[in-house]
Amino acid sequence: MYLFLLSFSEMGLTLPLALVLIIFGGFFLISFFITSPNMDTKGLLRVLYSKPIRKEDGSVEYPESRNN
């Protein structure tokens, strides 16, 4: 049985391109692990269902309950 093998040059992968792929892949993994704790269901629903209150200093507060 013969294996189907391609070299990196036949795939069009050069050393600079491989370095760019590794750098951007590492950046994606690092940013995903930094932001993943903020992507929980409770936090997303709080942002989606509440009306945010913007303060004078520019920060935003999300009230727990609505006062209608």
C-alpha positions as CSV (number, residue, x, y, z in Angstrom):
1,M,0.0,0.0,0.0
2,Y,1.4,3.4,-1.0
3,L,0.9,6.5,1.1
4,F,-0.2,9.7,-0.5
5,L,2.3,12.3,0.7
6,L,2.8,15.9,-0.3
7,S,5.7,18.0,0.7
8,F,5.2,21.5,2.2
9,S,6.4,23.2,-1.0
10,E,3.9,21.2,-3.1
11,M,1.1,22.5,-0.8
12,G,2.4,26.0,-1.2
13,L,3.4,26.3,2.5
14,T,6.6,28.3,2.9
15,L,8.5,29.1,6.1
16,P,7.2,32.7,6.3
17,L,3.6,31.5,5.7
18,A,4.0,28.8,8.4
19,L,5.3,31.4,10.9
20,V,2.3,33.7,10.2
21,L,-0.1,30.8,10.6
22,I,1.5,29.8,13.9
23,I,1.4,33.4,15.2
24,F,-2.2,34.0,14.3
25,G,-3.2,30.5,15.6
26,G,-1.5,31.2,18.9
27,F,-3.2,34.6,19.1
28,F,-6.5,33.0,18.5
29,L,-6.0,30.4,21.2
30,I,-4.8,32.9,23.8
31,S,-7.6,35.3,23.1
32,F,-10.2,32.5,23.2
33,F,-8.9,31.3,26.6
34,I,-8.9,34.9,28.0
35,T,-12.5,35.7,26.8
36,S,-14.1,32.3,27.4
37,P,-14.9,32.9,31.1
38,N,-17.0,35.9,30.0
39,M,-19.1,33.9,27.6
40,D,-21.3,32.1,30.1
41,T,-25.1,31.9,29.6
42,K,-25.9,34.0,32.7
43,G,-23.7,36.9,31.5
44,L,-25.0,36.8,27.9
45,L,-28.6,36.7,28.9
46,R,-28.0,39.6,31.4
47,V,-26.6,41.7,28.6
48,L,-29.3,40.7,26.1
49,Y,-32.3,41.1,28.3
50,S,-31.5,44.2,30.4
51,K,-31.3,47.8,29.5
52,P,-27.8,49.0,30.2
53,I,-27.3,52.2,32.1
54,R,-24.3,54.3,31.0
55,K,-22.7,56.3,33.7
56,E,-21.0,59.7,33.4
57,D,-17.5,58.1,33.3
58,G,-18.4,56.0,30.3
59,S,-18.8,52.7,32.2
60,V,-21.9,50.6,31.7
61,E,-24.0,49.0,34.4
62,Y,-26.4,46.1,33.8
63,P,-29.2,46.1,36.5
64,E,-30.3,42.7,37.8
65,S,-34.0,43.5,37.5
66,R,-36.2,45.9,35.6
67,N,-38.2,48.6,37.3
68,N,-41.2,48.9,35.0
